[in-house]
Amino acid sequence: MSTPVNHGRSWTDEANADLRSMFEQGLALEVIAAKMDRTQGAICGQMERLKLVVNFGGVIHRMDPTPWVDLRKLR
């Protein structure tokens, strides 16, 4: 496998907007990586920096924009 063209390049505002858009469209990680010509690891890392996802022990979870709810108040 060859090194992606954008390997090591800085993330621009435009690239971040593209990443956010593809993420919100629900595209798969491998599709986003291929379209952006970056590694899946680079995509995951940038999604974390943009607070789109959180990494718990190597498992990536989508950040829910809904605020936490105190379940005790729902009783």
N, C-alpha and C positions, 0 to 999 in steps of 0.2 A: 504494500500500500504506500502510495506517495504522500509526501507532506502537503497538507492543504495550503493553497496559495496565501491565505490570510494568517497562517501560523506565525505567532509572535507579533503581529501587528496590533497597534492600539485600537481600542473600540471607539468609534466616532459616535456622535449624537445620532446620526442617520442610521448607523448599524444597530445601535441600541433600540431605536424606534422600530426598525425592521424586525429585530428579535422579539420585542414586546408584541408586535402585531401578529407574528407567526405563532407565538406562544398562545395568545388570546384566541386565535383561530383554532387552536387545538392540534396543530401539526405535531407529528411525532418527532422526538429528539433527533433521530437519524436523518429525517427529512430536513429539519432546520439546519443541522450541521452541514449537510450536502449543499443546500441552497446558499448558505453563508460561507462555504468553503473554509470551515473551521472544524476542529475536532469536537467530538461529543463532550469531552471534558471541558473544553473551552466554553462551549455553550452552557453547560451546567454551572460552571464557575461564574459566568457573566449573569446568568439568571439569578444566582444567589446574590450577587452584588446589587442587582436591580430589585431585590426583594420580591421576586416572582415565585421563588421556591425556597425551601429550607432543606438542608441535608442533615438527616438524623442517622448517624452511624452508617453512612454510605447509601442510604435510601433517600431518594429525592421526593419531597412532598410539595405539592402546590400550596402556595400561601393563600389562605382564604381571606378575601377582603372584608368578610363579616367580622365585626369585633367579637371578642370572647363574651360569652354570656354567663353570668353567675347563676348556675342552676338552682341554687338555694332560693333565689328570688322568684322562681317559677312555681314553687310549691303552693 
